Amino acid sequence: MAASITKTGDVFGWTGPSEIAILPVWGTGKPLENSHDTLVNPELGTPPRPTISNFQWISGTQYVSPTDLDLLIGGQDRPPSKRMVAAAAAEQRQARPGGNARAGSSQEGWGGYLSRQITERTEKLNIMGDSVNNLQQSSSGWADDVGKYVKKQQRSLLLGGLKGGLKRGFM
């Protein structure tokens, strides 16, 4: 994975398809020398963003493709990357009649990765919720049983006391 060192001396890098890490690096205590590199070019215009709402992305009815993301980041005048060329070729193959590209592709984009992670976490939360509900029902049943047992003991204590008193009084 690619990593960069920021002006503050931190290492900024990708740890997964949708996760980043920022690690502080403490050097000799001297400030870093000024760089002549520019991170932002103010002469470039902002490309239009893809028209997709958060709800459409979360529900999975529409998503931002890697090609759209390349266009958004690189702009229209940037030459196509190898991935963009490969994606265009795959789209052309899939557009042809009977031209199904690999059905079980092992290459997963960041959108697919995030939606899969959300689905897995939702399933785990549902399982956890079911377990908590079962525990609640079990503990509720146990509390009812304990309550019945206590009432039975109180009743038998009261009746035992009455029976003992009656026996002593009549003898």
C-alpha positions as a printed Julia matrix, in Angstrom:
171×3 Matrix{Float64}:
   0.0     0.0     0.0
   1.14    3.56   -0.67
   2.08    5.88    2.16
   3.0     9.57    2.38
   4.78   11.7     4.92
   2.97   14.94    5.74
   4.56   18.32    6.46
   4.05   17.74   10.18
   6.09   14.53   10.04
   3.21   12.08   10.25
   3.03    8.96    8.08
  -0.3     8.82    6.25
  -1.13    5.5     4.57
  -3.85    3.07    3.54
  -4.36   -0.03    5.69
  -7.26   -1.45    3.67
  -9.68   -0.58    0.87
 -11.52    1.91    3.07
  -9.24    2.44    6.06
  -6.39    4.86    6.6
  -3.79    5.2     9.33
  -1.93    8.27   10.53
   1.2     7.5    12.51
   3.14   10.27   14.26
   6.87   10.2    13.7
   9.09   12.08   16.12
  12.44   12.99   14.64
  15.38   14.87   16.1
  13.18   17.7    17.35
  14.16   19.97   14.47
  11.36   21.27   12.25
  11.14   19.86    8.76
  12.57   22.03    6.03
  10.09   23.81    3.82
   9.15   21.95    0.68
   8.53   23.58   -2.68
   5.85   21.01   -3.47
   2.26   22.18   -3.65
  -0.57   20.0    -2.5
  -3.35   22.07   -4.03
  -3.33   23.75   -7.42
  -5.71   26.74   -7.16
  -5.8    27.12  -10.97
  -7.67   23.83  -11.41
 -11.44   23.87  -11.36
 -13.49   21.44   -9.33
 -15.04   18.71  -11.48
 -18.77   18.12  -11.02
 -19.48   15.51   -8.39
 -21.45   12.39   -9.27
 -25.16   12.77   -8.72
 -25.88   10.18   -6.06
 -27.52   10.61   -2.7
 -26.36    8.99    0.51
 -29.57    6.99    0.67
 -29.0     5.58   -2.83
 -25.44    4.6    -1.91
 -26.41    3.0     1.42
 -29.35    1.11   -0.06
 -27.17   -0.13   -2.91
 -29.51    1.03   -5.67
 -26.81    3.23   -7.17
 -23.1     3.59   -6.52
 -20.07    5.57   -7.62
 -18.03    3.39   -9.94
 -14.21    3.45   -9.9
 -14.36    5.12  -13.32
 -16.54    7.91  -11.91
 -14.16    8.25   -8.97
 -11.14    8.52  -11.31
 -12.95   11.19  -13.29
 -13.86   13.05  -10.09
 -10.3    12.97   -8.72
  -8.3    13.34  -11.93
 -10.59   15.57  -13.97
 -11.56   15.27  -17.64
  -8.2    16.23  -19.17
  -6.18   13.57  -17.35
  -5.1    10.65  -19.53
  -6.84    7.4   -18.61
  -5.08    5.14  -16.13
  -4.45    1.44  -16.72
  -7.38    0.62  -14.47
  -9.65    2.99  -16.41
  -8.62    1.38  -19.7
  -9.23   -2.09  -18.25
 -12.62   -0.98  -16.85
 -13.65    0.46  -20.23
 -12.66   -2.79  -21.96
 -14.64   -4.81  -19.4
 -17.69   -2.56  -19.88
 -17.47   -3.02  -23.65
 -17.2    -6.79  -23.26
 -20.17   -6.83  -20.93
 -22.2    -4.58  -23.27
 -21.81   -7.04  -26.13
 -24.61   -9.62  -26.37
 -23.66  -12.76  -24.45
 -20.45  -11.13  -23.25
 -20.63  -11.78  -19.54
 -17.4   -10.77  -17.91
 -16.11  -12.9   -15.07
 -19.14  -13.53  -12.88
 -17.22  -14.24   -9.68
 -14.55  -11.57   -9.93
 -12.25  -11.54   -6.91
 -11.48   -7.83   -7.39
 -13.73   -5.97   -4.96
 -14.05   -2.2    -5.11
 -14.2     0.0    -2.05
 -17.98    0.4    -2.41
 -18.51   -3.35   -2.51
 -16.12   -3.79    0.4
 -17.98   -1.23    2.53
 -21.42   -2.63    1.71
 -20.2    -6.16    2.53
 -18.76   -4.93    5.84
 -22.02   -3.14    6.72
 -24.03   -6.27    5.88
 -21.77   -8.5     8.01
 -21.9    -6.11   10.96
 -25.7    -5.84   10.66
 -25.99   -9.63   10.71
 -23.74   -9.81   13.78
 -25.82   -7.14   15.52
 -29.02   -9.04   14.68
 -27.54  -12.23   16.13
 -26.46  -10.3    19.22
 -29.95   -8.78   19.53
 -31.54  -12.24   19.32
 -29.16  -13.49   22.01
 -30.03  -10.55   24.27
 -33.75  -11.18   23.71
 -33.32  -14.87   24.59
 -31.34  -13.9    27.69
 -34.05  -11.45   28.68
 -36.75  -14.12   28.3
 -34.67  -16.64   30.25
 -33.96  -14.22   33.08
 -37.61  -13.16   33.13
 -38.69  -16.81   33.43
 -36.08  -17.4    36.15
 -37.28  -14.35   38.08
 -40.88  -15.61   37.84
 -39.79  -19.04   39.1
 -37.9   -17.48   42.01
 -40.94  -15.34   42.84
 -43.2   -18.41   42.84
 -40.73  -20.32   45.03
 -40.55  -17.47   47.56
 -44.36  -17.25   47.71
 -44.57  -21.02   48.18
 -42.0   -20.86   51.01
 -43.87  -17.99   52.66
 -47.14  -19.87   52.37
 -45.64  -23.08   53.79
 -43.98  -21.11   56.62
 -47.27  -19.43   57.48
 -49.26  -22.66   57.25
 -46.55  -24.54   59.22
 -46.7   -21.92   61.95
 -50.49  -22.11   62.07
 -50.48  -25.91   62.14
 -47.81  -25.96   64.86
 -49.74  -23.42   66.94
 -52.97  -25.32   66.52
 -51.32  -28.59   67.52
 -49.8   -27.04   70.63
 -53.04  -25.35   71.59
 -55.15  -28.5    71.38
 -52.73  -30.86   73.11
